[in-house]
């Protein structure tokens, strides 16, 4: 069923507000335990085991925390983190917490040189996902624009309450994931 873009954006904003509120209410120990379950599932994926270069993100506001992967696989994989600019996003290698500074949106970012090589796997945050691997992000379009230029495997990560059984509203430029990983399951 076709919906006008303004209605799609309104429905996305409404879903985003509800789910972000739920996520912000999570306790730190709940975030840690659920993130650990998600990381175990990621580590079992062939795409992760075979990846030499993995992009992930620095979590904010109780997002799934994948940072333990940075230390666990140090020296085995090249990890990249996003750096946002006014209308775009680039990636830079993670080289330790001492090389991180708050960036344009207040999120810690690596202060290393821009990475221009191939990316094997991108672990993508989101606010809401569905069983068809559609994603609603924070609303700025940074990931959608960045992912449109990438051929890497794209895996969304979220808590179970962020995964909707019904198709979420999406537009042609909203990038679909190849898979979505929750603490209990992998879709896709």
Buried (B, 14 or more C-beta within 10 A) or exposed (E): EEEEEEEBBEBBEEBBEEBBEEBEEBEEEEBEEBBEBBBEBBEEBEBBEEBEBBBBBBBEEBBBBBBEBBEEBEEEBBBBBBBBEEEEBBBBBBBEEEBBEEBEBEBBBBEBEEBEEEBBBBBBBBBBBBBBBBBBBBEEBBBBBBBEEBEBBBBBBBBEBBBBEEEBBBEEEBBBBBBBBBBEEBBB
